[in-house]
Amino acid sequence: MRSVRIVGISNTHGDLAALSEGSSPTGHAGRWPGTQKAGHIVQRRRSWLAVAGFALAGALVLSGCGEDTPESGADGTGTEPMGELTIAAFGFGESKILAHMYADVLEEAGFETDVKELTTREVVAPALEKGDVDVVPEYIGTYTEYLNLRENGEDAEPLATTDPNDTLTVLTPLAESVGVTVLEPSAAQDQNSFAVTADFAEENNLESLSDLAALGGEYRLGGPPECPKRPFCQPGLEGTYGITISEFVPLDTGGPLTKEAIGDTIDIGLVFSSDGGIEALGLQVLADDQSLQTADNVVPVMNSDVYTEEAASALNSVSEVLTTDDLIALNNLVDIERQQPDDVAEQWLKDEGLIS
């Protein structure tokens, strides 16, 4: 059975101690549960005849019931359990959809799964490396630079590029060095984007971030709390485009708080390129004409200690068919139509024939 645990969904770093709740007796959710066979305790009798009688009765019972065999299975289903895997989601709708997709295909493959909804990469990535969670839906460019800066310092030259294949080549050994296996990326991309109100863009003839920089002025920026330190967020707007940020307002990660604040308490908001509700909210994304953002294809990553071919195959089946258009449509169902991420994920997988 699958359960959903919500741990620190507010945009704080949270408490990793909460991750230990509900862990297996071994302390690791990825350990494979064993099977047990029932035994019979036969008390010794003083009378030889009594012993013989019990033995004969036991033989008759066993001949009628049969022992556990590869055909019958210890659980009576004909199969052995594959194990339990915990999937972590970041604190925004798209990641929750993806986490439930991964959980559903893993269950179809015979695993038991548990989805934990966490917050930022600063919480999720260490949890994955420690084995507190086992699988995460990641983004190749952002994850590459997170590991790059952590490994090589805040002044490290960027390693991620706009080419997903080149970025994957760099990411794979970086992840392996921290005990994480990168699986197959999907065609679906979700890059950081920056939006203003459609009215403001029309009044000032803005189509790109370079247009905004040329307009001059100072702007209030809203987004996730980590934005002022992320190279593709506030530092990128200031360094790559020369846009002056007068104030940063910590909100959520491309979510309703940020989108509702644009044109009110902030002028520019970080949103996602796969957000299906931007236009409906009267917002306009400004084109990243100087390629600040890298390739950010969705990719499953897995703690290497619990990697199996069966799990990898199940997760890669999602990557094989998932597109950016799918993400936009699915996000619209959750963000605009207010459907639940797990329901949306399940229906899409059924429509694609990935689960029964």
N, C-alpha and C positions, 0 to 999 in steps of 0.2 A: 504494500500500500504506500501511496505517496502522501507526504504531509508538506505543508508550507509553513515555514517559520519566519516571522517578521522580526528582524533584529535591527534596531536603530535606524529607521528609515528617514529620520530627519537628517538634514545636511550637516551632520557632525561626524567626527571620526569614529564615534561609537566606542563600544567596549568589547574588545576581542574576547574577554573572558566569557561573554555571553555565548560565544560559539561552542563552548564545551557542553552546553545543555543538550541533553538527549544523545550524547555520544555513546558509541557501542562499549561493551565491557572491556574491549581491548584498548579503548581510548582513541580509536581511529575509525571513522565512518566507512573507510574503504576496505576494511578487513572482510574476508569472506567467511560467512557463518558456516559452521560445520553441521554435519547431520549426526543424529544419535540413533542407535538401534536399541530397541527395548530388550531387556534381558529377563530371564526367569530365575527366581531364587527357589531352589528345591531343598527343603529341609531334610536332613538325614533322619531316617527312621531306624529304630532298633531292629525292626523286623525286615529281613531280606525280602520277603514277599511284598511288603508295603513299598519298598524301594522299587522293586520290579514293576509293581502296579503303576506307580507314578511315572516311571520311565516310559511304560507302554502307552499310558494316556497322553503323555507329552508328545510322543512320536506321532500319535494319531492326530493330535491338534495341529502339529507342525505340517503334517502332510496335507491337511485341509486348507491351511492358511497360506502356506508358502512363505519364503524369506524374501527380504528386499533384494531385488535384482536390477540390472540396468533397465529391464523392461518396465518394472513396476515403480521403481524410484522410492527413496526413503520417505518422500512426502506424498506418495501415492499418485503423483501426477505424471510420472514417466520422465521427469527432468529434475536436475539438481538446481538449486538457486544460484544465480550468477554472482550475487553479492549486492552490497548497498553502496550507492554513490550519492554524494551531496553536491548539488548544483547551486552556485551563488549568482545572484543578480545584483547589478548596480541599482542605485535608487531612482530609476526612471523607467517609464512604461515599456519602451522598446526592449530594454535588457530583460525585463520580467517576461515579456512574450518569448524571447529567445530562450531563456532559462527553462520555461515550461515546455517549449518544443524539445529541448534536449532531454528533459526528464521523461517526456512521453515516448520518444523513440528508444530511450534506454530501457524503459519498462517493457516496450514491445519486444526488446531483445532479451528480456528475462531478468533485468536488474530491478532491485528495489531502489527508489529514489526519494530524495528529500530536497526541496527547494528552499534556500535561505535568501531572503531579500535584505541586502546589506546597503552600503552607501557609496563611498567613493573608492577609487582605485587604491588609495593609500590604506584602505581597510581590506579590500578584496584581494589584492595581489599578495600581501604577506600571508593571509589566511590560506591561499592556494599553495604557496610554497611550503607552509608548515604542515599541510595535510588536514587543516581544519575544514576545508572544503575541497572537493575533488575536481570539479569541472566549472569553467567560467566561459560565457560568451564574450569574447574580446574583439578588439579592433586593431588591425595589424600596425598601422602607423602610430597611433597613440600609445599602444603597449610597447612598441619598439623604443620610442623616445622616453617613456617612463623608465624602462630598464637601462637605457643608455645613460641618462642623467644620473640615475642612482648609482650606476657602476662607475662612470667616468667623470662625474662631477657636473655642477650646474653650468659650467662653461664649455661642456663637451660639444664638438661639432655634431650637427644632426646626422643621423644615420638613415632615418626613414625618408623615402622619396615619393613622388607621385606615381611611381611604377610599383604595383602590388607585388610582382614577382621579385624585383630587387629588394623590396622591403622585407618580404618573407624570408629571403636568403639571409638577411642580416639578423632578423628576429630569432630565427631558429636556434642558433648557438647561444645567443643571449639568454633565451628562455631555458635552454638545457643547463646552463651554468647555475641556475637557481632551482633546478629540479622540476621544470615544467616542460611538457611536450606539446608542441604546436601541431594541430591537425590541419585538415584541408580548409583553406579559406573559401568563402562563397563569392559569387559575383556581386552580392549585395554590399553597397557602400553606404556609410553614414558618417559624413564629415561634420566637423564643427562649422557652423555658418553664423553670420551676424545679420540681424534684421533690424529695420526701422519701420515706422508706420508707412503705409502705402501713400498716405497724404503727404508726409514729409518728403518722401522720395520723388513724388510727382511735382511738388512745388519747386524742388531744387534740381530737377532733372538728374536724379541719381540712379545709376544702374550698377555701380561697382564700388568697392571699398576705396579704390583710387579716386573716384569721383567725390567721395565723402572727404578724403584727405585734402583734395584740391579746394573744397568748399571752405575749409578752415574752421575755426571755432573750437570750442571745448565741449566734450561730450561725457555724459554719465553712462557708465557701462554696467550692465547687470548680468549675472551668471552664477555658476557654482563657486563655492568659497575658495577653491584652489586656483581659480582663474588668474589672479595676479601673479602667480608663480609658474603658470604653464606657458611654454614657448608658443603654443598655437592659440593662446587666448590674449590677455591684455598685453604681454610683452611683444607678441607678434603684431598686434594692431599698431603699437607704438613704434616698434623697430622696423618692421617691414614696410608699413604704410605711412608712418609719420603722423598718425592720428593722435590728437591730444586727448587723453582721458583725465578729466578733472576729478572724477570720483568713481569709486567702484562700490556697487551695492551687492552684497552677497544674497543670492536667492536660491534657485534650484538649478538642476542640470537640464537645460532645454525644456523645462516643464511649464506648468500653468502659471506659476508665480512670476517667472521671467517674462513670459509672453503677455500676461496681463499688465505688467508694469511698463512695457515699452510705450512711450508717448506720454507717460504719467510721471513716475518717479525715476525712470531711466530713459535715455535717448536711444541706446543701442543695446540689444540683448543677444546673448549666445543662444542659438537654437540649433536644431539638427537638420541636415539636408534631406533626411527621409521623413521629416514631419509632414503629415498629410493635412494639417489644419492651419498652416501659415496664412494662406490666401483668405480663408474663411474668417480669420480673425482681423483682417484689415492690415496685415503686415507684408513687408516685402524683404526678401533676402537680397543683400548686396553681393554681387559676384566677387569671388576671390580671384581677381584678375592677375595677381602676382604670385599665385600658387603658394600661399602661406600654409595651407592645409596639405597633409600628405595623403596617400592612399590609405583609406580606413575601411577595408573590407572586413566584414564580420567573420570571425574565425573561432572555433572551439579550441580551448587550451585545457590541458589536463595535468594534474599532478602525476609525475612520472612513476611514482611508487605504485600507483593503482592502475596504470595503463594496461589495457588488454586490447587485443585485436578486435574482439567482439564489441567492446565499448567504442573504440575508434570508428569501426565500420558504421555503427548506428549514428554517431554524431556526424560523420562525414556525409551520410545520406541527406541530412538537412542542407549542408553546404552545396551539395550537387545541384539543388533545384532552387534555392533561395535567391531572389533578385531584389534590386533596389525598389522596383515597382511593388513587389510584395511587401516590403517593409513600409512603404508609404501607405498602402492600403490597410495593413494591419494596425499601424499606428493611428490611423484615422478612426478605426473601430474602437480603439481604447481611449484615445484622447478626446475625440469629438462625440462619438456615440456612447461613450461610457460603458462599453462592454468590459468584462473581466479578462485580464491577460491570459489566464489558463484556458478559458473557454475559446478565445480567439486562436490560441496556439493549437489546441486540439482540433478545431474545425479545419484549419489550414492543412494540418498534417493528414487528416482524413481525405480532404479534397485532392491532395497530392499523392495519395495512396501509400503514405509512409507508415501509417498505423491503421489497424482494422477498427 
